[in-house]
């Protein structure tokens, strides 16, 4: 039997941001708040009060995760409502994902959030998908239900909230990246009525697959012009919104020299960086501010997707104010 080490990560100061055959559909239309979210009691014992001997496990799987504010946010929510759950960040390498998920299910975990680099892998791993996950081709929230697991994507709702906070003109958007976060960002941009979406990624093949997947699963993609741009190039016209859906800007993953000069060209409307930082602005947001470009990091997206995931885990309305307070406290 293969042994997998789940690295339990404590937050540090530096941070960063199929519908394949045999998969059973789940209830819901994929829009924020539209899921018939399964309550814990449908498949697991209802958690005890905080501080009791009954404490159920939830958490985050990714690599890296030491930067994550999700544990502080979710544990504040559990404490606010007196729910006997504990949220822990686990650093899991890509090759260990399947074994880690099986181990957490065997431990009786309620469910987990999924972050880079596992969102598309999680999409293939679960047996049941709600429409938010089918639409994006990525899963960021897994609910264990007996021997099965249900997959959701709460990133779209989070991205929409972050986009609205910037109030950009709904013209052209530039999206950097082609992973799970980029899929959610593009769906959010489509929902928000952007007319043209330009995708740039280091692997053109991966970018092409993303757009092909969306064209096959999302009717709204026909309402916007979708285009692929070579990595490092910029659109002819300055975008109304630039979205960084890569890991660039995370600790240890700096932007290539000179890259931001091209991304933040004159006339750019606004910048949304899905990476976030304990130290304040991310490198991208900091550079945008120097140029007078409105910007936002991934904190608002983190909050909104986390609130929806909390409801999926517990069946309870999320205490958003308590969650926001925890993020503000840990970001100071």
Secondary structure, DSSP 8 states (H G I E B T S, - for coil): ------EE----S-------TT-EE-S--SSTT-S----GGGTS-----TTSS--EEEEEEESS-TT--HHHHHHHHHHHHT--EEEEEEE--GGGHHHHHHHHHHTT--EEEE-TT-HHHHHHH-SEE-HHHHHHT--SEEEEETTEEEEE--HHHHHHHHHHHHT--SSEEEEE--SHHHHHHHHHHHHTT-SEEEEEES-HHHHHHHHHHHHHH-GGGGGSEEEEEETT---SS--SEEEE-SSTTSTT----TTHHHHHT-TT--EEEES---TTSS-HHHHHHHHTT-EEE-THHHHHHHHHHHHHHHHSS---HHHHHHHHHHHH-
